[in-house]
Amino acid sequence: MAYIDLHTHSRASDGTAAPAELPRLAAAAGLAAVALTDHDTTAGLAEFLAAGGETPECRAVPGVELSCRFAAREIHIVGLFVDPASPELAEFLLRQRRNREDRNRRMMRRLALCGYPLSPEEPEFASAPDPSNLGRPHFASALRRRYGFGDNQEVFDRLLGHGRPAYVPRVLADPGTAIGVLHRAGGIAVWAHPVYRCRDDTAFLRRVTKTLVKLGLDALEGYYSLFGPPETERVMRVAEEFGLALSGGSDFHGANSPRIALGTGCGGLRVPEELLPLLEARRPHER
């Protein structure tokens, strides 16, 4: 059986691999398809798709991951099969990046007040292909180098995680708006790691899914690096209940998440290739 990975990140957002590396890495891992789903940007897709043309044994799927707000919680919507040239998607992502830039300025001020000032010229910031798309992993790497933290997780635990002194919440999109933009860009909408932050909250999973289905949700991510069989089974039951497709991916970030490998996650991830045509059948022009 062949396997796929429909949730990965490159250095165009908060990963460390170049977009062109991903198809080659995926082909070397024996994957039949890989999707690049960087946070709030499609900047790496042209390079990714061009490299995908050199690895016909592994299909390159263009995607994006959008951060949204549902009530008081942040949820992520992965778009698959999107058109990178969509003007509406480009405008939406520009607004997202401007919100991110404002948040980063506020985090810099909070870090300085905490005694950990950073400069806009930090190498971790300067090396990013899109400076407007810096995220907390970039800050964590800079803080680790400058102030001797053991690893990025320690930085999150002490400074940048939810409720920590330098944490600043983001202004996030409405999921209905995000799903509509993805559909009009020719893609489908997948709720990513839907039980990632609330592993035992089946009621939350069903409640949010019920709302998102009304907004046009196409699929749930049932296979994920941090899921075991109970989480996958729970998501599969809810997907069947609401008539949704299933997706899956590792959430690969390269060296920024060294425990998560492309295609296999923490070692046991296997996303069946048979899911891909079922997902593609949900594209707007296929309905």
N, C-alpha and C positions, 0 to 999 in steps of 0.2 A: 504494500500500500504506500502511496506517495502522500507527502504532507506539505503544508503551506504555513506561512506566517504573515498575517494581515494586520500587524500592529508593530511598527518599528520606527525608530527615530535616527536622524543623522545630525551632523554638526550644523545643519541649517537651522536646527532649534537647539535641543539640549542633549544630543547624542555626541559621540566622538568620531564615528565613522563618516567618511565622505559619502555623499549620496551615490556616487559612481561605484563605491565599494560594495554597496549592499547587494545588487544582483549577483556579483561575483561570489561574495561570501555565501549567499543563499544557495547558489548553484553548487558550490563546493560542499555545502552541508546536505546536498541531495534534495533540496526543496523544489517543489513544482511551481511555486509562485511566492512572491514576496511583495508586500505593500509598504510604501514609504508614507508614514502618517505623521509628519512633523507637527509640532504644536503651533497652530495659528499662522502657518506659513506654507506656501507652495514653492518657496524659493529653490528648493533642491530638486524639484520634480523633473525639470528639463534634463539635468545631468543624470539623474536616476534612470529616466526612460531611455536616454541615449545609450547608457551602459547596458540597460536591459536588452537592447537590440543585439548585443554581442553575446548574450546568454539565452538562446532560444529555448533551452531546456528548462529555464526558470522564468515564468512570466512575471513581468514588472507591472504592478498595479498602482496607479496614481491615487494618492489619498491625502488626508489632512485630519488632524485631531483638534476639535473645537472645545474650549472650556465654556461651560454654561452654568447658570444658576437655577436650581429647582428649590423653591422655598428658601430655606437657609443653608442648603447644601450645594457644594460644587459637584457637578457631574460632567463627564466627558463624552462627547459625541464624535465618533470616528466616521469620516466620509470616505467611501471607497468608489473607485471608477470616476472620480471627478475630472472635469476638464480644467486643466491649469490655466487656460486662457480665458476663463469666464470673467467678464468685467464685474459682475455682481459679487462673485466670490472674492475677487481682488479687493473691492471696496470694503467688503465686510471684514476681511483680514486686516486691512489697513486700520480700521477703527479698533480692532482687537489689539493690534500692536501699539497704537497710541495709548490705549489704556494701560498696557504693560509698561510702557516707558514711564508713565506717571507713577505707577506703583514702584518701579525701580528707583526713581528719585527719592521717594518717601522711605524706602528701605535703606538707602544710603544714609539719609539723615538719622534714622533710628540706630543704625550700626555705629555711627559716630558718637551718638549720645551714650551708647553702651560701652564705648571705649575701643571700638574696632573700626576705625575709619578706613575706607577704601577710596581709591582714586579712579576716575573714569578711564585712566590709562592702564589699569591692571592688565597684564598679558591675557588673562582669561576672558576679558571683555574685548580687547583689541583683536584677538584672533577669531572672534565669532564672525561668520560670513554675513550675518544680518544683525548689526548692533541694536536694532530696534526690537529684536526678539530674544533678548537676554532673559534668562529665568533664574530661579533660586539655585539650580545646580552650578551655574556660572559663579554666583556669589559664594557658594559653599567652597568651590575649588579655590577661589582667590583667598578666602579667609583661612582655609587649611594651609595654603602655602605661606601666607604672611604671618599667621599667628600660631602655627604649630599644632593645630587640631589633628587628632589621629586619623579621621576620615570624614567624608562628607556627612555621614549620618550623625556624627557627633556635633557638627555645626548645626544641623537641623534640630537636634535634640536640645541644644543650648540656646540657639538664636533664631533660626529661620522657620522652624516648624509651627504648626497651628498653635496659637496661644503663647508662643515664645516672644521675648521682648522686641525682636526686630521684625516679627511677622507683620505683613500688611496684606489685608484681603484685596482681591482683585475686583474690578468692575467687570462682570461677566455677562455674556449674551443670554437672551431668553432662548430656551431650547426650540420653541416653535419657529423662531426666526432662523436659527441655525439650520434646522432640518429643511426649511423651505429653500434656503440659499443652496444647500447641498443638492437638493432635487433639481433646482433650476440650473445647476452646473452639471447636470447629467449623472449625478452620483446617487448613492444610497446612504442612509443614516443608520449607524450602529451605536447602541449604548455600550460604551466600553466599561470593562470590569465593574458590572453593576452591583456586585456584592463585595467589592474590594474593601470598602470602609465600614461595612456593616454586615459582617459575615453571617450573623444569625437573624438578620432583620428581613425575613421573608415578606412580612406585611409591607415594608418599605419598597421592596423589589416589585411587588404586585401593584402597589399604589402608583408608583412612578411609571411603571410600564403601561398601566391603564391610561394614564394621562398622555404619555408620549405616543402611544398608538394613535390616539385621536389627532395628534399633531403630525402624523405621517411616519413615525419610526418604522424602519424596515427589519431590523435584526437586533439581537442581543449577543454580546460577546460571552460565549459560554465556555470557551477554552482560553485559559490565561495562566501566566507563569505562577502566580500565587494562589491558584485554585487547586484544591484536591478534588477527588471524585464527588464528595458531598456538594461542593459549590457548583461544579459543572452540572450535576444532576438537578439541582434546584433551579438553575437558570434554564436548563432544557425543558423542565416541566412548565415553567412560566412562558417560555417561548411557544410551546405547543398550545398552551391555553389561549394565548392571544394571537395565534396564527403568524408568528414571526419566524424569520430565518435565523440561523445560528452562524456566528463568526468566531474567530479566535486568533490570538497572536501573543507573542512573547512580551511586548513592550520593551524591546531591545533598545538599550542606550549606549552600547559599547562599554568603554572603560568607566563611564559614570555610574553604571550598575553592573559591576563585574560578576555578580552571581547569576545574571540572566544572560543566557546564550541565545543567539539567533536560532529560531526554529524549535529549540528544546527548552527554553526558559531556564528553570532551576534544575532541569534534568529529565523531568517526566512529561513535558508538554508534547502533545502530538495532535495537531489540527488536521483533520482529514481533508484531502484534496476534494472530495465529493461535495464539500460545502460551497466551493467556489462557483459552480454553475448555478446553484440555487440562489446565491447572493446576487449574481449578475442578472438573473431573471427578474430581480426586483428593481432594476434600473428603470427610470421613468419611461424611456422609449421602448422598453420591453413589455410594459404592462398592457 
